[in-house]
Amino acid sequence: MIHLALTKIQATKQIFKRLLFTAILLVAVGFGFWGWQDYRDSRLVAHGLKGINIGDGESEVKFKYAGFVEDGVRHSRGRTFYILMNEEQRLFVHLENKRVVAIAYYCNLDYDEFKINEIGCGDSGEDIIKRFGRDKVLMLCNEDSNANGIRQYSLYELYQAAYMLQHNKIGLISVAQRDWLKGSAWSACDS
């Protein structure tokens, strides 16, 4: 009788150990998957374009590429931006307090193969949706853009990147601070 009771206790301990091991293994796999998703998404965050990064100073921008000229001052959303332009590199840089807050690259649709996050010049809106998923992409319009067949596919909140499309072809790629669109004239498209 005592031997039988010991065997039951040992069997219960074995079952408990196996259940505990299985639970720990499932938790570890769950955390591993969650960590991988986080890591994968973090690799998509754009910090700059063509060697110019968000947060770089004005002198650093001019040091990296010769040919930047001032393209004026813009007042928008209660902020003042100084614009630098480099026609040869097809870059526009927005500075606030002498620091880069946005970089825009204008595509040459005849030959340009520039890409960020595997999406590049000449690609379509469908390509962007396929790459990132409809739930992550904000399709934005404004009054002027509707008349000219222009939409902005924004991923600023997640990846600090956006693509400007005209007649469903990417013509501009930009990287900016996550809050870049706050207070802008862009809003969700009707369709």
FIKOLZA-1660 file (N, C-alpha, C; in steps of 0.1 Angstrom, whole numbers, plus 5000, padded with zeros to 4 digits):
% residues 191
   i   px   py   pz ch aa at
   1 5008 4988 5000  A  M  N
   1 5000 5000 5000  A  M CA
   1 5009 5013 5000  A  M  C
   2 5019 5013 5008  A  I  N
   2 5028 5024 5009  A  I CA
   2 5035 5026 4996  A  I  C
   3 5039 5014 4990  A  H  N
   3 5046 5014 4977  A  H CA
   3 5037 5020 4966  A  H  C
   4 5024 5017 4966  A  L  N
   4 5015 5022 4957  A  L CA
   4 5013 5037 4958  A  L  C
   5 5012 5041 4971  A  A  N
   5 5011 5056 4973  A  A CA
   5 5023 5064 4968  A  A  C
   6 5035 5058 4971  A  L  N
   6 5047 5064 4966  A  L CA
   6 5047 5065 4951  A  L  C
   7 5043 5055 4944  A  T  N
   7 5043 5054 4930  A  T CA
   7 5033 5065 4924  A  T  C
   8 5022 5067 4931  A  K  N
   8 5012 5077 4926  A  K CA
   8 5018 5091 4928  A  K  C
   9 5025 5093 4939  A  I  N
   9 5031 5106 4942  A  I CA
   9 5042 5109 4931  A  I  C
  10 5050 5099 4929  A  Q  N
  10 5061 5100 4918  A  Q CA
  10 5054 5103 4905  A  Q  C
  11 5044 5096 4901  A  A  N
  11 5037 5098 4889  A  A CA
  11 5031 5112 4888  A  A  C
  12 5025 5117 4899  A  T  N
  12 5020 5130 4899  A  T CA
  12 5031 5141 4897  A  T  C
  13 5043 5138 4904  A  K  N
  13 5054 5147 4902  A  K CA
  13 5059 5147 4888  A  K  C
  14 5059 5136 4881  A  Q  N
  14 5064 5135 4867  A  Q CA
  14 5054 5143 4858  A  Q  C
  15 5041 5141 4861  A  I  N
  15 5031 5148 4852  A  I CA
  15 5033 5163 4855  A  I  C
  16 5035 5167 4867  A  F  N
  16 5036 5182 4870  A  F CA
  16 5049 5187 4864  A  F  C
  17 5060 5180 4864  A  K  N
  17 5073 5184 4858  A  K CA
  17 5071 5186 4843  A  K  C
  18 5064 5176 4837  A  R  N
  18 5062 5177 4822  A  R CA
  18 5053 5189 4818  A  R  C
  19 5042 5191 4826  A  L  N
  19 5033 5202 4824  A  L CA
  19 5041 5216 4826  A  L  C
  20 5049 5216 4836  A  L  N
  20 5057 5229 4838  A  L CA
  20 5067 5231 4827  A  L  C
  21 5074 5220 4823  A  F  N
  21 5083 5222 4811  A  F CA
  21 5076 5226 4799  A  F  C
  22 5064 5221 4796  A  T  N
  22 5056 5224 4784  A  T CA
  22 5052 5239 4785  A  T  C
  23 5047 5243 4797  A  A  N
  23 5043 5257 4798  A  A CA
  23 5055 5267 4796  A  A  C
  24 5066 5263 4802  A  I  N
  24 5078 5272 4800  A  I CA
  24 5082 5272 4786  A  I  C
  25 5082 5261 4779  A  L  N
  25 5085 5261 4765  A  L CA
  25 5076 5269 4757  A  L  C
  26 5063 5268 4759  A  L  N
  26 5053 5276 4752  A  L CA
  26 5055 5291 4754  A  L  C
  27 5058 5295 4766  A  V  N
  27 5061 5309 4770  A  V CA
  27 5073 5314 4763  A  V  C
  28 5084 5306 4763  A  A  N
  28 5096 5310 4756  A  A CA
  28 5094 5311 4741  A  A  C
  29 5087 5302 4735  A  V  N
  29 5084 5303 4720  A  V CA
  29 5076 5316 4718  A  V  C
  30 5066 5318 4726  A  G  N
  30 5058 5330 4724  A  G CA
  30 5066 5343 4725  A  G  C
  31 5075 5344 4735  A  F  N
  31 5083 5356 4736  A  F CA
  31 5093 5357 4725  A  F  C
  32 5098 5345 4720  A  G  N
  32 5107 5345 4709  A  G CA
  32 5100 5351 4696  A  G  C
  33 5088 5346 4694  A  F  N
  33 5080 5351 4682  A  F CA
  33 5077 5366 4683  A  F  C
  34 5073 5370 4695  A  W  N
  34 5071 5385 4697  A  W CA
  34 5083 5393 4695  A  W  C
  35 5094 5388 4700  A  G  N
  35 5107 5395 4699  A  G CA
  35 5111 5396 4684  A  G  C
  36 5109 5385 4677  A  W  N
  36 5112 5385 4662  A  W CA
  36 5104 5395 4655  A  W  C
  37 5091 5395 4658  A  Q  N
  37 5082 5405 4651  A  Q CA
  37 5087 5419 4654  A  Q  C
  38 5091 5422 4666  A  D  N
  38 5096 5435 4670  A  D CA
  38 5109 5438 4663  A  D  C
  39 5118 5429 4663  A  Y  N
  39 5130 5431 4656  A  Y CA
  39 5128 5433 4641  A  Y  C
  40 5120 5425 4635  A  R  N
  40 5117 5426 4620  A  R CA
  40 5112 5440 4617  A  R  C
  41 5102 5445 4625  A  D  N
  41 5096 5458 4623  A  D CA
  41 5106 5469 4625  A  D  C
  42 5115 5467 4635  A  S  N
  42 5125 5478 4638  A  S CA
  42 5135 5480 4626  A  S  C
  43 5137 5469 4619  A  R  N
  43 5146 5470 4607  A  R CA
  43 5140 5479 4596  A  R  C
  44 5127 5480 4596  A  L  N
  44 5121 5488 4586  A  L CA
  44 5120 5503 4588  A  L  C
  45 5123 5507 4601  A  V  N
  45 5123 5521 4604  A  V CA
  45 5134 5528 4596  A  V  C
  46 5130 5538 4588  A  A  N
  46 5139 5546 4580  A  A CA
  46 5145 5557 4589  A  A  C
  47 5158 5559 4589  A  H  N
  47 5164 5569 4597  A  H CA
  47 5170 5580 4588  A  H  C
  48 5170 5577 4575  A  G  N
  48 5175 5587 4565  A  G CA
  48 5174 5583 4551  A  G  C
  49 5179 5591 4542  A  L  N
  49 5179 5588 4528  A  L CA
  49 5193 5593 4522  A  L  C
  50 5198 5584 4514  A  K  N
  50 5211 5588 4507  A  K CA
  50 5221 5593 4516  A  K  C
  51 5223 5588 4528  A  G  N
  51 5233 5592 4537  A  G CA
  51 5230 5603 4546  A  G  C
  52 5219 5610 4544  A  I  N
  52 5214 5621 4553  A  I CA
  52 5204 5615 4563  A  I  C
  53 5206 5618 4575  A  N  N
  53 5197 5612 4586  A  N CA
  53 5189 5622 4593  A  N  C
  54 5178 5618 4598  A  I  N
  54 5170 5626 4607  A  I CA
  54 5178 5630 4619  A  I  C
  55 5178 5643 4622  A  G  N
  55 5186 5648 4633  A  G CA
  55 5200 5653 4629  A  G  C
  56 5205 5650 4617  A  D  N
  56 5217 5656 4613  A  D CA
  56 5217 5671 4613  A  D  C
  57 5228 5678 4615  A  G  N
  57 5229 5692 4615  A  G CA
  57 5230 5697 4601  A  G  C
  58 5227 5710 4599  A  E  N
  58 5229 5716 4586  A  E CA
  58 5243 5715 4580  A  E  C
  59 5253 5717 4588  A  S  N
  59 5267 5716 4583  A  S CA
  59 5270 5702 4579  A  S  C
  60 5265 5692 4586  A  E  N
  60 5267 5678 4582  A  E CA
  60 5261 5675 4569  A  E  C
  61 5249 5680 4566  A  V  N
  61 5242 5678 4553  A  V CA
  61 5251 5684 4542  A  V  C
  62 5255 5696 4544  A  K  N
  62 5263 5703 4534  A  K CA
  62 5277 5696 4532  A  K  C
  63 5282 5690 4543  A  F  N
  63 5295 5683 4542  A  F CA
  63 5293 5670 4534  A  F  C
  64 5282 5663 4535  A  K  N
  64 5280 5650 4528  A  K CA
  64 5279 5651 4513  A  K  C
  65 5272 5662 4509  A  Y  N
  65 5270 5664 4495  A  Y CA
  65 5272 5679 4492  A  Y  C
  66 5281 5681 4482  A  A  N
  66 5282 5695 4477  A  A CA
  66 5270 5698 4469  A  A  C
  67 5267 5711 4467  A  G  N
  67 5256 5715 4458  A  G CA
  67 5243 5718 4465  A  G  C
  68 5242 5718 4478  A  F  N
  68 5230 5721 4485  A  F CA
  68 5228 5737 4484  A  F  C
  69 5217 5741 4481  A  V  N
  69 5214 5756 4481  A  V CA
  69 5201 5758 4489  A  V  C
  70 5200 5770 4494  A  E  N
  70 5188 5773 4502  A  E CA
  70 5176 5775 4492  A  E  C
  71 5165 5768 4495  A  D  N
  71 5153 5769 4487  A  D CA
  71 5142 5776 4494  A  D  C
  72 5146 5784 4504  A  G  N
  72 5136 5792 4511  A  G CA
  72 5131 5788 4524  A  G  C
  73 5122 5795 4530  A  V  N
  73 5116 5792 4543  A  V CA
  73 5102 5789 4541  A  V  C
  74 5097 5779 4548  A  R  N
  74 5083 5776 4547  A  R CA
  74 5077 5776 4561  A  R  C
  75 5065 5782 4563  A  H  N
  75 5058 5782 4576  A  H CA
  75 5046 5773 4574  A  H  C
  76 5046 5763 4582  A  S  N
  76 5035 5753 4581  A  S CA
  76 5033 5747 4595  A  S  C
  77 5020 5745 4598  A  R  N
  77 5016 5739 4611  A  R CA
  77 5022 5745 4623  A  R  C
  78 5024 5758 4622  A  G  N
  78 5029 5765 4634  A  G CA
  78 5044 5763 4635  A  G  C
  79 5051 5758 4625  A  R  N
  79 5065 5756 4626  A  R CA
  79 5072 5763 4614  A  R  C
  80 5085 5766 4615  A  T  N
  80 5092 5772 4605  A  T CA
  80 5103 5762 4600  A  T  C
  81 5103 5760 4587  A  F  N
  81 5112 5750 4581  A  F CA
  81 5121 5758 4571  A  F  C
  82 5134 5755 4572  A  Y  N
  82 5143 5760 4562  A  Y CA
  82 5146 5748 4552  A  Y  C
  83 5145 5751 4539  A  I  N
  83 5146 5740 4529  A  I CA
  83 5159 5742 4522  A  I  C
  84 5166 5730 4521  A  L  N
  84 5178 5729 4513  A  L CA
  84 5175 5720 4501  A  L  C
  85 5180 5724 4490  A  M  N
  85 5178 5716 4478  A  M CA
  85 5191 5712 4471  A  M  C
  86 5192 5700 4466  A  N  N
  86 5203 5696 4458  A  N CA
  86 5198 5689 4445  A  N  C
  87 5198 5697 4434  A  E  N
  87 5192 5692 4422  A  E CA
  87 5199 5680 4416  A  E  C
  88 5212 5680 4417  A  E  N
  88 5220 5668 4412  A  E CA
  88 5217 5655 4420  A  E  C
  89 5215 5656 4433  A  Q  N
  89 5211 5644 4441  A  Q CA
  89 5196 5642 4441  A  Q  C
  90 5188 5651 4436  A  R  N
  90 5174 5651 4436  A  R CA
  90 5168 5650 4451  A  R  C
  91 5175 5658 4460  A  L  N
  91 5171 5658 4474  A  L CA
  91 5166 5672 4478  A  L  C
  92 5156 5671 4487  A  F  N
  92 5151 5683 4494  A  F CA
  92 5152 5679 4509  A  F  C
  93 5158 5688 4517  A  V  N
  93 5160 5686 4531  A  V CA
  93 5153 5697 4539  A  V  C
  94 5144 5693 4548  A  H  N
  94 5137 5703 4557  A  H CA
  94 5144 5703 4570  A  H  C
  95 5148 5715 4574  A  L  N
  95 5155 5718 4587  A  L CA
  95 5146 5726 4596  A  L  C
  96 5147 5722 4609  A  E  N
  96 5140 5730 4619  A  E CA
  96 5150 5731 4630  A  E  C
  97 5153 5743 4634  A  N  N
  97 5164 5746 4644  A  N CA
  97 5177 5740 4640  A  N  C
  98 5180 5741 4627  A  K  N
  98 5192 5737 4621  A  K CA
  98 5195 5722 4621  A  K  C
  99 5184 5714 4623  A  R  N
  99 5184 5700 4624  A  R CA
  99 5175 5694 4613  A  R  C
 100 5179 5683 4607  A  V  N
 100 5170 5676 4597  A  V CA
 100 5158 5670 4603  A  V  C
 101 5146 5674 4598  A  V  N
 101 5134 5668 4603  A  V CA
 101 5127 5660 4592  A  V  C
 102 5131 5662 4579  A  A  N
 102 5125 5655 4568  A  A CA
 102 5135 5655 4556  A  A  C
 103 5135 5645 4548  A  I  N
 103 5143 5644 4536  A  I CA
 103 5134 5638 4525  A  I  C
 104 5134 5645 4514  A  A  N
 104 5126 5640 4502  A  A CA
 104 5135 5637 4490  A  A  C
 105 5132 5626 4484  A  Y  N
 105 5139 5623 4472  A  Y CA
 105 5130 5622 4460  A  Y  C
 106 5132 5630 4450  A  Y  N
 106 5124 5631 4438  A  Y CA
 106 5129 5621 4428  A  Y  C
 107 5120 5612 4424  A  C  N
 107 5124 5601 4414  A  C CA
 107 5125 5607 4400  A  C  C
 108 5133 5601 4392  A  N  N
 108 5133 5602 4378  A  N CA
 108 5127 5589 4372  A  N  C
 109 5115 5590 4368  A  L  N
 109 5108 5578 4365  A  L CA
 109 5113 5571 4352  A  L  C
 110 5122 5578 4344  A  D  N
 110 5127 5571 4332  A  D CA
 110 5138 5561 4336  A  D  C
 111 5145 5563 4347  A  Y  N
 111 5156 5553 4349  A  Y CA
 111 5158 5550 4364  A  Y  C
 112 5151 5556 4373  A  D  N
 112 5155 5556 4387  A  D CA
 112 5151 5542 4393  A  D  C
 113 5160 5537 4401  A  E  N
 113 5158 5524 4408  A  E CA
 113 5160 5526 4423  A  E  C
 114 5159 5538 4428  A  F  N
 114 5161 5541 4442  A  F CA
 114 5149 5534 4450  A  F  C
 115 5152 5528 4461  A  K  N
 115 5142 5521 4469  A  K CA
 115 5145 5523 4484  A  K  C
 116 5135 5522 4492  A  I  N
 116 5136 5522 4506  A  I CA
 116 5125 5512 4511  A  I  C
 117 5130 5503 4519  A  N  N
 117 5121 5492 4524  A  N CA
 117 5115 5484 4512  A  N  C
 118 5123 5481 4502  A  E  N
 118 5120 5473 4491  A  E CA
 118 5109 5479 4482  A  E  C
 119 5106 5492 4484  A  I  N
 119 5096 5499 4476  A  I CA
 119 5103 5511 4470  A  I  C
 120 5102 5513 4457  A  G  N
 120 5109 5524 4451  A  G CA
 120 5102 5531 4440  A  G  C
 121 5110 5540 4433  A  C  N
 121 5105 5549 4423  A  C CA
 121 5098 5540 4412  A  C  C
 122 5086 5545 4408  A  G  N
 122 5078 5538 4398  A  G CA
 122 5069 5527 4403  A  G  C
 123 5071 5523 4415  A  D  N
 123 5062 5512 4420  A  D CA
 123 5048 5518 4422  A  D  C
 124 5038 5509 4424  A  S  N
 124 5024 5513 4425  A  S CA
 124 5019 5513 4440  A  S  C
 125 5007 5518 4442  A  G  N
 125 5001 5517 4455  A  G CA
 125 4999 5503 4459  A  G  C
 126 4995 5494 4449  A  E  N
 126 4993 5480 4452  A  E CA
 126 5006 5474 4458  A  E  C
 127 5018 5478 4452  A  D  N
 127 5030 5472 4457  A  D CA
 127 5033 5476 4471  A  D  C
 128 5029 5488 4475  A  I  N
 128 5031 5493 4489  A  I CA
 128 5022 5485 4498  A  I  C
 129 5009 5483 4495  A  I  N
 129 5000 5476 4503  A  I CA
 129 5004 5461 4504  A  I  C
 130 5009 5455 4493  A  K  N
 130 5014 5441 4493  A  K CA
 130 5025 5440 4503  A  K  C
 131 5034 5450 4503  A  R  N
 131 5047 5449 4511  A  R CA
 131 5044 5451 4526  A  R  C
 132 5035 5460 4529  A  F  N
 132 5033 5464 4543  A  F CA
 132 5020 5460 4549  A  F  C
 133 5010 5457 4541  A  G  N
 133 4996 5454 4546  A  G CA
 133 4988 5466 4547  A  G  C
 134 4975 5465 4543  A  R  N
 134 4966 5476 4542  A  R CA
 134 4964 5483 4556  A  R  C
 135 4965 5475 4567  A  D  N
 135 4963 5481 4580  A  D CA
 135 4974 5490 4585  A  D  C
 136 4986 5489 4578  A  K  N
 136 4997 5498 4583  A  K CA
 136 4999 5510 4574  A  K  C
 137 4992 5511 4563  A  V  N
 137 4994 5522 4553  A  V CA
 137 4982 5532 4554  A  V  C
 138 4986 5544 4556  A  L  N
 138 4976 5555 4556  A  L CA
 138 4976 5561 4542  A  L  C
 139 4964 5560 4535  A  M  N
 139 4963 5566 4522  A  M CA
 139 4958 5580 4524  A  M  C
 140 4966 5590 4520  A  L  N
 140 4962 5604 4523  A  L CA
 140 4960 5612 4510  A  L  C
 141 4951 5622 4511  A  C  N
 141 4948 5631 4500  A  C CA
 141 4946 5645 4506  A  C  C
 142 4947 5655 4497  A  N  N
 142 4943 5668 4501  A  N CA
 142 4936 5675 4489  A  N  C
 143 4930 5686 4490  A  E  N
 143 4922 5692 4479  A  E CA
 143 4930 5694 4467  A  E  C
 144 4943 5698 4468  A  D  N
 144 4951 5700 4456  A  D CA
 144 4954 5687 4449  A  D  C
 145 4957 5677 4458  A  S  N
 145 4962 5664 4453  A  S CA
 145 4951 5657 4445  A  S  C
 146 4938 5658 4450  A  N  N
 146 4927 5651 4443  A  N CA
 146 4926 5655 4428  A  N  C
 147 4928 5668 4426  A  A  N
 147 4926 5673 4413  A  A CA
 147 4938 5669 4404  A  A  C
 148 4949 5666 4410  A  N  N
 148 4961 5662 4402  A  N CA
 148 4964 5647 4402  A  N  C
 149 4955 5639 4407  A  G  N
 149 4958 5625 4408  A  G CA
 149 4969 5621 4417  A  G  C
 150 4971 5628 4428  A  I  N
 150 4982 5625 4437  A  I CA
 150 4977 5620 4450  A  I  C
 151 4984 5610 4456  A  R  N
 151 4981 5604 4469  A  R CA
 151 4994 5602 4476  A  R  C
 152 4993 5603 4489  A  Q  N
 152 5005 5600 4497  A  Q CA
 152 5002 5587 4505  A  Q  C
 153 5011 5577 4504  A  Y  N
 153 5009 5565 4512  A  Y CA
 153 5019 5566 4524  A  Y  C
 154 5014 5569 4535  A  S  N
 154 5022 5573 4547  A  S CA
 154 5024 5561 4556  A  S  C
 155 5037 5559 4560  A  L  N
 155 5041 5549 4570  A  L CA
 155 5049 5557 4581  A  L  C
 156 5047 5570 4582  A  Y  N
 156 5055 5578 4591  A  Y CA
 156 5053 5573 4606  A  Y  C
 157 5041 5570 4610  A  E  N
 157 5039 5565 4624  A  E CA
 157 5047 5553 4627  A  E  C
 158 5048 5544 4618  A  L  N
 158 5055 5531 4621  A  L CA
 158 5070 5531 4617  A  L  C
 159 5072 5536 4604  A  Y  N
 159 5085 5534 4598  A  Y CA
 159 5092 5547 4594  A  Y  C
 160 5086 5558 4597  A  Q  N
 160 5091 5572 4594  A  Q CA
 160 5093 5574 4579  A  Q  C
 161 5085 5567 4570  A  A  N
 161 5087 5568 4556  A  A CA
 161 5073 5570 4549  A  A  C
 162 5074 5576 4538  A  A  N
 162 5061 5579 4530  A  A CA
 162 5065 5579 4515  A  A  C
 163 5055 5576 4507  A  Y  N
 163 5056 5575 4493  A  Y CA
 163 5046 5584 4486  A  Y  C
 164 5049 5593 4478  A  M  N
 164 5040 5602 4471  A  M CA
 164 5038 5596 4457  A  M  C
 165 5025 5593 4453  A  L  N
 165 5022 5587 4440  A  L CA
 165 5014 5597 4432  A  L  C
 166 5017 5597 4419  A  Q  N
 166 5009 5605 4410  A  Q CA
 166 5005 5595 4399  A  Q  C
 167 4991 5594 4398  A  H  N
 167 4985 5584 4388  A  H CA
 167 4991 5570 4391  A  H  C
 168 4992 5566 4404  A  N  N
 168 4996 5553 4409  A  N CA
 168 5010 5549 4406  A  N  C
 169 5019 5559 4405  A  K  N
 169 5033 5556 4403  A  K CA
 169 5041 5565 4413  A  K  C
 170 5050 5558 4421  A  I  N
 170 5058 5566 4431  A  I CA
 170 5067 5576 4424  A  I  C
 171 5066 5588 4428  A  G  N
 171 5074 5599 4422  A  G CA
 171 5083 5606 4432  A  G  C
 172 5080 5603 4445  A  L  N
 172 5087 5610 4456  A  L CA
 172 5087 5600 4468  A  L  C
 173 5099 5599 4474  A  I  N
 173 5100 5590 4486  A  I CA
 173 5106 5600 4497  A  I  C
 174 5099 5599 4509  A  S  N
 174 5104 5608 4520  A  S CA
 174 5106 5600 4533  A  S  C
 175 5115 5605 4541  A  V  N
 175 5117 5600 4554  A  V CA
 175 5116 5613 4563  A  V  C
 176 5108 5611 4574  A  A  N
 176 5106 5623 4583  A  A CA
 176 5104 5618 4597  A  A  C
 177 5104 5627 4606  A  Q  N
 177 5100 5624 4620  A  Q CA
 177 5086 5619 4620  A  Q  C
 178 5083 5611 4630  A  R  N
 178 5070 5604 4631  A  R CA
 178 5059 5614 4632  A  R  C
 179 5061 5626 4637  A  D  N
 179 5050 5635 4639  A  D CA
 179 5049 5645 4627  A  D  C
 180 5055 5642 4616  A  W  N
 180 5056 5650 4604  A  W CA
 180 5043 5655 4599  A  W  C
 181 5033 5647 4599  A  L  N
 181 5020 5650 4593  A  L CA
 181 5010 5657 4602  A  L  C
 182 5013 5658 4615  A  K  N
 182 5004 5664 4625  A  K CA
 182 5001 5678 4621  A  K  C
 183 4988 5681 4620  A  G  N
 183 4984 5694 4616  A  G CA
 183 4985 5698 4601  A  G  C
 184 4988 5688 4593  A  S  N
 184 4990 5691 4579  A  S CA
 184 4976 5690 4571  A  S  C
 185 4976 5695 4559  A  A  N
 185 4964 5695 4551  A  A CA
 185 4961 5681 4546  A  A  C
 186 4969 5671 4548  A  W  N
 186 4967 5657 4543  A  W CA
 186 4957 5651 4553  A  W  C
 187 4947 5644 4547  A  S  N
 187 4938 5636 4555  A  S CA
 187 4934 5623 4548  A  S  C
 188 4928 5614 4554  A  A  N
 188 4925 5601 4548  A  A CA
 188 4916 5603 4536  A  A  C
 189 4920 5596 4525  A  C  N
 189 4912 5596 4513  A  C CA
 189 4898 5590 4515  A  C  C
 190 4889 5595 4506  A  D  N
 190 4875 5590 4507  A  D CA
 190 4874 5575 4503  A  D  C
 191 4882 5571 4493  A  S  N
 191 4880 5557 4489  A  S CA
 191 4891 5548 4493  A  S  C
% end
